[in-house]
Each structure stands twice: as C-alpha cells, then as structure tokens.
Amino acid sequence: MSQPDALQQATERLDCAADQLESFLRQVFGDAEDGVDVAALREQVRFLTEERDRLLRDLDAEKNRVRRLKTANEEVSDRLEAVMATLKDLMPAVPG
C-alpha cells in the first residue's frame, strides 16, 4: 500500500469515527429528559474541578499535619526515653 493510499484510508476512518461520535452525542443529548445542555455540563465540570482542587489542598494540608504530628511524637518519645533512663539511674538499687 502506498503512502497516499494509507493516508486516504486513515482519513476515511477518522471521518467515519467523527461521524459516529457526532451521531452518538446527538442521541445522548436527544435522549436527555431533563434538558441537559453543553453549558450545564461545562458548569458541572467546572464545579467538580473546583471541588477536586479544594479536596487536594485539604489532603495536602492533612498530610503536612500528619508529618508534623509524627515529628512531634518522635521528639516526645525520645524525651520520655531520656527521662526514663535518668530516673533508672537515680533510683537506688532494690534488692530483689
């Protein structure tokens, strides 16, 4: 198959796919009982995008909070271990 023939066939397949997509979209929008239109769908996509962005910011904030809490927990644990070691050294030996 020559290059122009392959290009022609690819163009025809693309045109056919575009026609099928257009037909499908007409059917979808034609079957919509609640009058869904492109503007409403765009508004919903915009709303969902904003909501997703807000949730991502919240998630990042919570991840940072968890990191800070883990760091604080490790610091407190280290301090408690140091205090326990000091107390053991200060306690007189109890005969057992």
C-alpha positions in Angstrom: 0.0 0.0 0.0 1.4 3.4 -0.9 1.7 6.3 1.4 -1.1 8.3 -0.2 -3.4 5.3 -0.1 -2.7 4.7 3.6 -3.3 8.4 4.3 -6.5 8.3 2.4 -7.7 5.3 4.3 -6.7 6.8 7.6 -8.6 10.0 6.7 -11.7 8.0 5.8 -11.5 6.1 9.1 -11.1 9.3 11.0 -14.1 10.9 9.2 -16.2 7.8 9.9 -15.3 7.8 13.6 -16.1 11.5 13.9 -19.5 10.9 12.2 -20.2 8.0 14.7 -19.2 10.2 17.6 -21.4 13.0 16.4 -24.3 10.7 16.0 -23.8 9.2 19.4 -23.6 12.6 21.1 -26.8 13.7 19.3 -28.5 10.6 20.6 -27.2 11.1 24.1 -28.3 14.8 24.2 -31.6 14.0 22.4 -32.5 11.3 24.9 -31.8 13.5 27.9 -35.1 14.1 29.6 -34.0 16.8 31.9 -32.8 19.1 29.1 -29.1 18.7 29.8 -27.1 21.0 27.6 -23.5 21.7 27.0 -23.4 24.8 29.2 -24.8 22.8 32.1 -22.3 20.1 31.6 -19.5 22.6 31.5 -20.7 24.2 34.7 -20.8 20.8 36.4 -17.3 20.0 35.1 -16.1 23.4 36.5 -17.8 22.8 39.8 -16.3 19.3 40.1 -12.8 20.6 39.1 -13.0 23.2 41.8 -14.2 20.6 44.3 -11.3 18.3 43.4 -8.8 21.1 43.7 -10.2 22.0 47.1 -10.0 18.4 48.2 -6.4 18.2 47.0 -5.5 21.3 49.0 -7.2 19.8 52.1 -5.4 16.5 51.6 -2.0 18.2 51.3 -2.8 20.2 54.5 -3.7 17.0 56.3 -0.6 15.2 55.1 1.5 18.1 56.4 -0.3 17.9 59.7 0.4 14.2 59.9 4.1 14.8 59.2 4.2 17.4 62.0 2.4 15.1 64.4 4.8 12.2 63.6 7.8 14.5 64.2 6.3 15.7 67.5 5.6 12.2 68.5 9.1 11.1 67.8 10.5 14.0 69.8 8.3 13.3 72.8 9.2 9.6 72.7 12.9 10.5 72.6 12.4 12.8 75.6 10.4 10.2 77.6 13.1 7.6 76.9 15.7 10.0 78.2 13.7 10.8 81.3 13.1 7.1 82.0 16.8 6.4 81.6 17.7 9.3 84.0 15.1 8.0 86.6 16.5 4.5 86.4 20.0 5.9 87.1 18.7 7.9 90.0 16.8 5.1 91.7 18.6 3.1 94.3 19.1 -0.5 93.5 16.3 -2.5 95.1 17.5 -5.9 96.3 15.3 -8.5 94.7 
